């Protein structure tokens, strides 16, 4: 059954033709629908209040008529489970979880065990035969509702939520939480009012500060909204054959082809993802319930092949039965992104072509790879934990997220260290050079966000504790403000700045470049125009790493001529396994030629071009972001005609800017042909020609044209980036 206004949908229900599931249902419910409807995997039944409802709520408050639709859905859910929401005979509890159209890990709110009352708590104790389980579930509900819906101070609630582990002690603690919550409006006794409060809070969390900060960092449109997924509870805290976990089908840090994850026996999902507990790897599930561990491995393989990519999975085991609570294409480090793409494409049995693999690696990924860095040989670590996100970062040790954000804004490199990070710390994480936590695993909030943002991170630092004014690791005390270095690839922490510059040679990246070339991206020409050494080396500078063939394609030049130019300037170049790059002397040589070019042209005449470019730049970024978030990967997508029309309109507005710039600086005239070639290939159905960094895509050419305008108008790249971020 679907609500009259199409506002509530069950996981297995079909959508109207042309509707993008994630845009309407949110990524979480869209993934649940795939698992339940298409793959027949064990998913607890549920329904979703769509992103449309969220936008209505944010604009005008609780929508008229939604109460009746919710009651109808709860009755349907009761039929699916054989339980009743609010019933004291066979009670049904639900979770209410946010689900944006794009992944925003931990940025919005989740509530578990909604529908609890004292009478239902007693019934759960009778049904399970375990009063401690019922009391624990009751306390979890009250604490989450107080902290999340009522916005009671988390520190205050945490301070009174301590108990001795007995049913009586847990119940007494729950009563203290309920008493404290009364000062903030009180926890409703009516299960339906609890549900309304939970859904309202999930919707409102779309506009919370941490979500806004994350959207700004990721370039996510503010108008999307979040869905609210309502799902029958399954209990990882039920008994000794229960637990909860988060898993990736491959290692999201290194890219290794092995399932990786965190697991806690007799726990609920927030215990793992919040990073508040010391967790165990998936081997703990293998020891506890080997048959369930094998079933999970089979599920991982099916999901990876269905999505044709690495997936992450949230799961619960209740009384020995596996349930899937979420799946999505997993966030990964830049290193893992390259390795996974190559490994999948080289597996002849995996449904991913080499050309598709080459198109999956973004400009940002390649740039971040170049900044991974190394630890100085001979440096001795003072601590070790879980390698959560690769890379090397150094800075002043800082224990407060807001302080980290302030220091970062002032240009001070900081390493943010916390017992665990919560979504409210995201503004400090965004400013940090590296992260360290003393709790949490590789699937914790800190680890997931760090990998997505290419921030080096170490979690669960061993033998570490926070003391007044510093961090103690064993016998070593590090005062706040001292410089430390984090190696996220090995999970080690060092005193002082132990970084050594230099990018890692990555054979997989060279393979991706070769595959892109095979797909026709190099656009070689048998006989091209004559080009100067400056033009060739400027291309090398803009690409970061390049080959003679690719440079010739960009310049419409003869490959042999470009190769001869490179040979004649070997003293300015270095050759790596990933391609040819400029040395420091080479970069200085190009900068000198740019200065000469700037002096020789009328750079003031480029100012109008730059002014016209800026609004077009924002418009183009919105188009690319929308295409990526909407999953528009070819002409068969319902939104393809609209995207193509928008790109053609943008190009029509942009072409005069390119022509005007080429009239001032003749070297830029070649950009017009490059843009038109990319647009023609995109219009012919090659979606990778919109934004693939390994091809001469529209986005690649756009980025390089922007760099040329910055250089030739005498602007500073860092200042421009800061201005764009505002």
Buried (B, 14 or more C-beta within 10 A) or exposed (E): EBBEBBBBBBBEBEBEEEEBBBBBBBBBBBBBBBBBBEBEBBBBBBBBBBBBBBBBBBEEEBBEEBEEBBEBBBEBBBEBBEBBBBBEEEBBBBBBBBBBBBBBBBBBBBBBBBBBBEEBBBBBBEEBEBBBBBBBBBBBBBBBBBBBBBEBEBEBBEEBBEBEEEBEBBBBBBBBBBEBBEEBEEBBEEBBEBBBBBBBBBBBBBBBEBBBBBBBBBBBEEEBBBBBBBBBBBBBBBBEBBBBBBBBBBBBBBBBBEBBBBBBBBBBBBBBBBBBBEBBBBEBBBEBBEEBBEBBBEBBEBBBBBBBBBBBBBBBBBEBBBBBBBBBBBBBBBBBBBBBBBBBBEEEEBEBBBBBBBBBBBBEBBEBBBEBBBBEEEBEBBBBBBBBBBBBBBBBBBBBBEBBBBBBEEEBBBBBBBBBBBBBBBBBBBBBBBBBBBBBBBBBBBBBBBBBBBBBBBBBBBEBEBEEEBBBBEEBEBEBEBBBBBBBBBBBBBBEBBBEEEBBEBEBBBBBBBBBBEBBBBBBBEEBEEBEBBBBBBBBBBBBBBBBBBBBBBBBBBBEBBBEBBEEBEEBBEEBEBBBBBEEEBBEBBEEBBEEBBEEBEBEBBEEBBEBBBEBBEBBBEBBBBBBBBBBBEBEBEBBEBBBEBBEEBBEEBBEBBBBBBEBBEBBBBBBEBBBBBBEBBBEEBBBBBBBBBBBBBBBBBBBBBBBBBBBBEEEEEEBEEEEEE
